[in-house]
Amino acid sequence: MNNLLSELNKILENIKAQDITIINVKKMSSFTDYLVICTSRSKRHGRSISEHVRQNIKHMVDKKPNAQGLKASEWIIVDMNFIVLHIMLPEIREFYQLEKLWDKDLIVSTN
């Protein structure tokens, strides 16, 4: 799991995703172990982040990760089973403030 999380973080940094936050929800959630939230600079950048992650992570997971929200591209969710990635435009991230839904002690990393 940590290898996948590290690889995902590297991919996000390489493609210039901003404000990367990793939240450990393993004990709080039945659907995933980690939430990773990042900000894209534009809709096109969000789609690019999603595609880049899906292409470069597929060798580490059982099947190619599923993405939702590509059409509007304001908030894209990439489901990798044990990790769920949220790619959000700055205004969408500011509005929903997902990090505030979780205890600060669960936040593993912020870039």
Phi, psi and omega per residue, in radians:
M1 nan -0.793 -3.131
N2 -1.102 -0.576 3.086
N3 -1.108 -0.756 3.130
L4 -1.132 -0.762 3.123
L5 -1.111 -0.747 3.096
S6 -1.114 -0.765 3.132
E7 -1.108 -0.760 3.110
L8 -1.057 -0.785 3.136
N9 -1.052 -0.739 3.110
K10 -1.094 -0.770 3.133
I11 -1.057 -0.800 -3.133
L12 -1.096 -0.722 3.108
E13 -1.137 -0.725 -3.115
N14 -1.125 -0.589 -3.118
I15 -1.644 0.180 3.008
K16 1.221 0.556 2.963
A17 -1.145 2.577 -3.058
Q18 -1.929 2.718 3.020
D19 0.858 0.966 -3.112
I20 -1.301 2.181 3.130
T21 -2.197 2.306 3.121
I22 -2.005 2.215 -3.113
I23 -2.124 2.195 3.114
N24 -1.515 1.892 -3.121
V25 -1.971 0.297 -3.054
K26 -0.901 -0.768 -3.095
K27 -1.479 -0.163 -3.050
M28 -1.916 -0.227 -2.992
S29 -2.256 2.522 3.090
S30 -1.692 -0.149 -3.046
F31 -1.854 -0.254 3.141
T32 -2.814 2.881 3.098
D33 -1.722 -0.608 -3.092
Y34 -2.356 2.481 2.926
L35 -1.878 2.306 3.051
V36 -2.084 2.205 -3.111
I37 -2.091 2.320 3.076
C38 -2.483 2.873 -3.123
T39 -1.947 2.391 3.039
S40 -1.817 2.708 -3.127
R41 -1.401 -0.402 -3.102
S42 -2.781 2.998 3.086
K43 -1.070 -0.751 3.137
R44 -1.094 -0.737 3.115
H45 -1.100 -0.705 3.101
G46 -1.058 -0.788 3.099
R47 -1.109 -0.692 3.128
S48 -1.130 -0.749 3.087
I49 -1.028 -0.844 -3.119
S50 -1.011 -0.864 -3.100
E51 -1.146 -0.735 3.133
H52 -1.069 -0.786 3.113
V53 -1.096 -0.840 -3.087
R54 -1.076 -0.698 3.140
Q55 -1.230 -0.652 -3.032
N56 -1.589 -0.194 3.136
I57 -1.763 -0.353 -3.005
K58 -0.985 -0.499 3.117
H59 -1.278 -0.223 -3.104
M60 -1.787 -0.140 -3.128
V61 -2.159 2.909 -3.071
D62 -1.114 -0.637 -3.138
K63 -2.496 2.834 3.140
K64 -1.028 2.261 -3.125
P65 -1.002 2.515 -3.131
N66 -1.564 2.401 3.115
A67 -2.070 2.442 3.081
Q68 -2.177 2.571 3.075
G69 1.584 0.216 -3.101
L70 -1.164 -0.546 -3.082
K71 -1.126 -0.894 3.132
A72 -1.406 -0.615 3.075
S73 1.045 0.412 3.049
E74 -1.546 -0.594 3.113
W75 -2.515 1.861 -3.116
I76 -1.868 2.339 3.112
I77 -2.001 2.209 3.092
V78 -1.990 2.014 -3.094
D79 -1.672 2.033 3.098
M80 -2.006 0.509 -3.107
N81 1.193 -1.359 -3.082
F82 -1.403 -0.232 3.110
I83 -2.319 2.319 3.029
V84 -2.043 2.119 -3.123
L85 -1.728 2.265 3.059
H86 -1.933 2.088 3.105
I87 -1.937 2.030 -2.992
M88 -2.251 2.517 2.957
L89 -1.163 2.672 -3.078
P90 -0.940 -0.771 -3.105
E91 -1.196 -0.565 3.100
I92 -1.244 -0.753 3.128
R93 -1.115 -0.723 3.119
E94 -1.115 -0.708 -3.112
F95 -1.156 -0.822 -3.054
Y96 -1.492 -0.515 3.092
Q97 0.781 1.011 -3.086
L98 -0.983 -0.618 -3.121
E99 -1.016 -0.562 -3.097
K100 -1.283 -0.218 3.091
L101 -1.332 -0.277 -3.057
W102 -2.020 2.633 3.095
D103 -1.063 2.410 -3.128
K104 -1.021 -0.478 3.132
D105 -1.191 -0.308 -3.135
L106 -1.470 -0.244 -3.141
I107 -1.301 2.036 -3.066
V108 -1.493 -0.698 -3.022
S109 -2.711 2.525 2.974
T110 -2.379 2.400 3.111
N111 -1.973 nan nan
